[in-house]
Amino acid sequence: MPQLDTSSWFITIMSMILTLYIIMQLKISKHTFYQNPEPTSTKMTQYPTPWQTKWTKIYSPLSLPQQ
């Protein structure tokens, strides 16, 4: 059974890592980022809900008179 020749594996793996690094650097360099981001205001807007204007009472089953 012939032996597997692993003499070229090191240069193959190193060139693959270098190529992936260069490709990722090129992809990242194409992105544009904001120089000075401004915070946005987060104001809570109050929406009228129907149950806020009505008087409601919730009865617990334990507080009801027994039948």
C-alpha positions in Angstrom: 0.0 0.0 0.0 1.6 3.3 -1.0 2.3 6.0 1.5 0.4 9.3 1.4 2.7 12.1 0.3 2.1 14.9 2.8 5.1 17.0 1.9 3.0 19.6 0.0 0.3 19.9 2.6 2.0 22.7 4.6 2.4 25.1 1.6 -1.2 24.3 0.5 -2.7 25.0 3.8 -0.7 28.2 4.3 -1.5 29.5 0.9 -5.2 28.8 1.5 -5.2 30.7 4.8 -3.4 33.6 3.2 -5.9 33.6 0.3 -8.9 33.5 2.7 -7.4 36.4 4.7 -6.9 38.5 1.6 -10.4 37.8 0.4 -11.9 38.7 3.7 -9.9 41.9 3.9 -11.1 42.9 0.5 -14.7 42.2 1.4 -14.4 44.2 4.6 -12.7 47.1 3.0 -15.6 47.6 0.6 -18.0 48.4 3.4 -18.6 52.0 4.3 -19.2 53.0 7.9 -20.6 56.2 9.3 -17.9 58.5 10.6 -19.9 60.0 13.5 -23.1 58.2 14.3 -25.8 60.3 16.0 -28.0 58.8 18.7 -31.7 58.7 17.8 -34.3 59.9 20.1 -36.5 57.3 21.6 -39.7 59.0 22.7 -42.5 57.0 24.0 -45.7 57.9 22.3 -48.9 57.4 24.3 -51.7 55.8 22.4 -55.2 56.0 23.8 -56.5 52.6 24.7 -60.2 51.9 25.2 -59.8 50.5 28.7 -58.1 53.6 30.0 -61.3 55.7 29.7 -63.6 53.1 31.2 -64.1 52.2 34.9 -63.5 48.5 35.1 -63.4 46.1 38.0 -62.0 42.6 37.9 -63.6 40.2 40.2 -61.6 37.4 41.6 -63.4 34.1 41.7 -62.5 33.7 45.4 -64.0 37.1 46.3 -67.4 36.3 44.8 -70.2 35.3 47.1 -70.7 31.6 47.4 -73.7 30.1 45.7 
